[in-house]
Amino acid sequence: MRTALVLLLLLALAAVPGSLVPQEGRQPAQAADFRKRYPDLAPLLDKLGFFDVYASPWFAAVYLLLFISLAGCIVPRTSQYVRTLRSRPPTAPSRLDRLPQHAVWTASADRGEALLTAGDLLRRRRFRVAVDFEGNGSVAGEKGYLREAGNLVFHTALFGLLIALAVGSLFGTTGQKLVLEGESFTNTVTQYDDFTPGTLASADSLQPFGFRLKGFSARYQRSGPQRGTASSFVAKLSYTEGDGGQERTARVEVNKPLEVGGSKVFLVGHGYAPVVTVRDGKGQVAWQGPAAFLPQDGNLRSVGVVKAPDARDRNGKRDGLGFSGFFLPTVQLTKNGWFSSFPATDDPVLVLTAYRGDLGMDSGQPQNVYQLDSSRMTQFRETDGSPFAKALRPGDRMKLPGGAGSLTFDGIKQWASFQIARNPSNSTALWSSVAMGLGLCASLFVRRRRVWVRVEPMLGGRVRIVVAGLDPGGTERTAEEVTELADELRERFPALHNATPDVNTPEPVHQEQK
């Protein structure tokens, strides 16, 4: 058991690098950035497997050793526990009156009747009982077997939990998707913004389902110290399961996911998407639609970009247009600049600057859709040489210098970010955790207790009754049970007053209780 505890501690320590160093399987962009920022340290961490901790050989070795250790604890202890259940309770010690919790008295009774009565009283108290009419004439009672059962349940459930976690890591999938109001999502790998499969998971394991974001609503506190704090986020979805499944509706809220296709769809974020129309130098629509802006603070000051790679200049030559800036749901202008004073769209403003040139979207290099690569572009400028920028309210239009085009702020939509997670061992992990809790409670609060009653024959038809108990934990409950059992036996077999021991009978170690 000590080995298992040490290995469990080692497993916890081995998982620490996974939270300190970006993992390539789950955070490829952050891992690449970490390598660039720490070029000297990265090679060493790479050799140690710190960029993929949970798939490293040393982590798997600790995990496997913990499995073996737990199995080595559970199997022999289970066998021993079964043998204990099948065996008789331990016989009474030769000198019961030396135990710290005991009672002794002399009564006039039939020895066999006294033994049977003691056995019945112990059974009523849920003791396992063994009556020995021959030999030393005693009754042995024992209970508290649930303590060891709880211990075994705890370790078996821990074993099951580790298996469930391993199965989830190997076969589970997790993905993120930002969905605009009115748009849909289908559960295929290409639809995810970020997809992290388990080590042995494949695209074929994804169950067919899809959903559409019909609308999103958010409520915020308007007054008091909690002003601006969200009171509710609700995403209204319509979804289908399987090929040609019937369409259903659902409301997804924080911590109230939609369960569909063996996956859970969690609402993890939301923001705004200004709807814009970009026209090029020829007056043609180069791009139109909502552009998701990403929140930067609690009042949803958001940053984002608009890209129109196919725009043309007045001569018809390709001249891409790009816009970057920030969106303020409730604008407030101070001497320190623009900021949002409330997360709802009470007074929305879109502030943009513009670029022209090659957006790099045909270079074959991956791009962040929420960032603008302006390395091959030229920023528009005012006549005085300052960067060109405009603040727009819904319905406003921004004309670019030199007749290069325009951008119209048409309106505002909302978007919601979802995490779609599938873990085939979720239920196993849940029930294992519940079993661990129950087993731990049983092992902590249930005590093993033993009680014996010996009836020794004396001359003159008398018997000497000794009741004693033993509790390895030293709790007061055993003393109470010994006292209660002795009182009940004394009611049926009263103590003899002024009983004079026979000359052939040894004097009891303790004076007889009156």
Number of C-alpha atoms within 10 A of each C-alpha: 12 9 13 19 13 12 20 19 11 15 19 11 12 18 14 12 17 16 10 10 18 22 21 15 18 17 14 13 12 14 19 15 11 16 17 11 11 10 10 10 11 19 12 11 15 13 9 14 19 24 27 20 24 20 15 13 12 15 19 15 12 17 20 13 17 22 20 14 19 21 16 13 18 20 13 11 16 16 10 12 16 12 11 13 11 9 10 15 21 16 16 21 15 9 11 20 18 12 13 11 20 20 22 24 23 28 23 16 18 14 22 16 12 23 20 16 17 26 22 14 15 24 15 9 12 13 21 19 22 20 21 17 14 8 6 15 18 29 27 25 27 22 19 18 19 17 20 20 18 23 22 22 24 25 22 21 23 19 20 20 22 17 17 21 17 15 20 21 20 17 18 25 24 18 20 19 17 21 20 25 20 14 13 17 17 15 19 16 16 10 15 19 12 15 19 17 21 18 16 13 16 13 12 9 14 17 17 18 20 21 23 19 21 15 19 21 12 14 14 16 14 13 9 7 8 11 12 18 16 15 10 12 19 18 22 18 21 16 21 19 18 12 10 9 12 9 11 11 13 16 15 20 17 13 10 13 19 18 15 19 17 15 22 18 24 20 21 17 15 24 22 28 22 23 18 21 19 25 23 26 22 17 16 13 18 22 19 17 16 22 22 27 25 21 20 12 10 13 18 24 24 22 21 21 20 28 24 21 20 16 28 23 19 16 9 11 12 16 23 22 30 26 22 20 18 21 27 27 24 19 20 15 10 8 5 6 7 16 20 23 19 23 26 20 15 12 15 20 25 20 17 22 20 26 24 21 18 21 23 18 12 9 9 7 7 9 13 7 14 16 14 19 15 17 10 11 19 14 17 19 16 11 9 7 8 10 14 17 19 18 15 19 16 17 10 15 18 18 13 22 14 10 13 21 23 21 24 19 20 18 16 18 18 23 25 23 18 22 21 22 20 25 21 19 18 16 11 17 22 13 14 24 17 14 21 24 16 17 23 19 15 21 21 13 11 15 21 16 21 22 28 28 30 28 26 15 19 18 11 9 11 20 22 19 26 20 25 28 26 21 16 10 10 11 12 10 12 22 19 13 18 21 18 12 21 22 14 14 19 18 10 12 21 16 21 15 12 8 12 9 15 12 8 8 10 9 12 13 10 11 10 19 12 12
